[in-house]
Amino acid sequence: MSIKVRIADLNDLDQVAVLFDEYRQFYAQKADAALARSFMKARLAEGSSLVLVTENPEGEIVAFTQLYPLFDSVSAVPSFILYDLFVAKQARRQGIARALMIEAVNEARRRGAGRLELQTARDNVAAQALYEGLGWLRDNDFFVYAIHP
């Protein structure tokens, strides 16, 4: 099966919002379809993130990844953080996440990015295997800090 990845737009909002809500639930957030729709509508309308999607043969969106643009000050180039990656349960184990990751790198490269980064939980071994299998390198030199103001 050939997996086609494309950039999402506002026409995809309804389907992407459903997947985004499922993604948030995966991370122990309460289901909130209105919040998911509002958040994704803003991202797609503003172009404040890059959303890549894949469809099944019936044309239904079954997976997405979302990248946010940043700048790498040290290298003085644009960069992206790959923040979200989600494949619907019925579409897993078909190489879709891999295809999304490859296209994310290609699209970042086309946009002149010198760096693409992501974070994942220490116990998400399956995701780590995917990333490392695609040549991503784990950073063991820096700690990630966060604050919730």
C-alpha positions in Angstrom: 0.0 0.0 0.0 1.3 3.4 -1.0 0.9 6.0 1.8 0.3 9.5 0.6 1.0 12.4 3.0 -0.2 15.9 2.3 -0.5 19.3 4.0 -3.8 19.8 5.7 -5.9 22.9 5.2 -9.2 24.3 6.6 -11.2 21.8 4.5 -9.7 19.1 6.6 -10.8 20.7 9.9 -13.6 18.4 10.9 -11.6 15.2 10.5 -8.3 16.6 11.9 -10.2 17.9 15.0 -11.6 14.4 15.8 -8.1 12.9 15.6 -6.7 15.8 17.7 -9.3 15.1 20.4 -8.3 11.4 20.3 -4.6 12.4 20.5 -5.3 14.5 23.6 -7.2 11.7 25.2 -4.2 9.4 24.6 -2.3 11.8 26.9 -5.0 11.5 29.6 -6.9 14.7 28.7 -10.7 14.7 28.9 -12.5 14.5 25.6 -13.4 17.9 24.4 -14.5 18.1 20.8 -15.2 21.8 20.9 -11.7 22.6 22.3 -10.0 20.3 19.7 -11.9 21.9 16.9 -11.3 25.5 18.1 -7.5 24.8 18.6 -7.0 23.2 15.2 -9.2 25.7 13.4 -6.9 28.5 14.7 -3.7 26.6 13.8 -5.0 25.9 10.2 -6.4 29.3 9.7 -3.4 31.2 11.0 -0.9 28.9 9.5 0.8 28.9 12.9 1.6 25.2 12.6 2.2 22.8 9.7 -0.2 19.9 9.8 0.5 16.8 7.7 -2.2 14.1 7.2 -2.7 10.7 5.6 -5.9 9.3 4.3 -7.2 5.8 3.9 -8.3 4.5 0.5 -11.8 5.9 1.3 -10.4 9.4 1.7 -10.8 9.5 5.5 -8.0 11.2 7.4 -6.5 8.6 9.7 -3.3 10.2 11.0 -1.7 13.6 11.4 1.5 15.2 12.7 1.8 18.8 13.7 5.0 20.9 13.5 5.5 24.3 15.0 8.0 26.7 13.4 10.8 28.0 15.6 14.3 29.5 15.1 17.6 27.9 15.9 19.5 30.9 17.3 22.9 29.2 17.5 22.8 28.1 13.8 20.7 31.2 12.8 18.3 29.1 10.8 14.6 28.3 10.9 13.7 25.1 12.7 10.6 23.1 13.7 9.4 21.1 16.7 7.4 18.1 15.8 4.9 18.2 18.7 2.0 15.9 17.7 2.0 12.6 15.9 -1.2 10.4 16.0 -2.5 7.5 14.0 -6.1 6.3 14.6 -6.3 2.8 16.1 -7.7 1.2 13.0 -4.8 2.5 10.9 -1.9 1.5 13.1 0.9 -0.9 12.2 0.8 0.0 8.5 3.8 2.3 8.3 1.7 5.5 8.5 3.6 7.0 11.4 6.9 6.3 9.6 5.6 7.9 6.4 4.5 11.0 8.3 7.9 11.3 10.0 9.7 11.1 6.7 7.5 13.7 5.1 7.8 16.0 8.1 11.6 15.9 7.6 11.3 16.5 3.9 8.8 19.4 4.3 11.0 21.0 7.0 14.0 20.7 4.6 11.9 22.3 1.8 11.1 25.2 4.1 14.8 25.8 4.8 14.9 24.3 8.3 18.2 23.4 9.7 16.8 21.4 12.6 13.7 19.4 13.5 13.3 18.2 17.0 10.7 16.3 19.2 10.2 15.0 22.7 8.7 11.8 23.8 8.1 10.1 27.1 10.9 7.9 28.4 8.5 4.9 28.5 7.3 5.3 24.9 9.7 2.7 23.6 7.8 2.0 20.4 8.0 5.7 19.4 11.7 5.8 20.3 12.4 2.8 18.1 10.6 4.5 15.2 12.5 7.8 15.6 15.9 6.1 16.0 15.2 3.8 13.1 14.7 6.9 10.9 18.0 8.4 12.0 16.9 10.7 14.8 19.4 11.1 17.5 18.5 11.3 21.2 20.0 14.3 23.0 21.7 13.2 26.2 23.4 16.5 26.7 20.5 18.8 27.6 17.7 18.7 30.1 14.2 19.8 29.2 12.6 22.2 31.7 9.1 23.4 31.8 6.9 25.7 33.9 3.1 26.0 34.0 2.5 29.7 34.8 
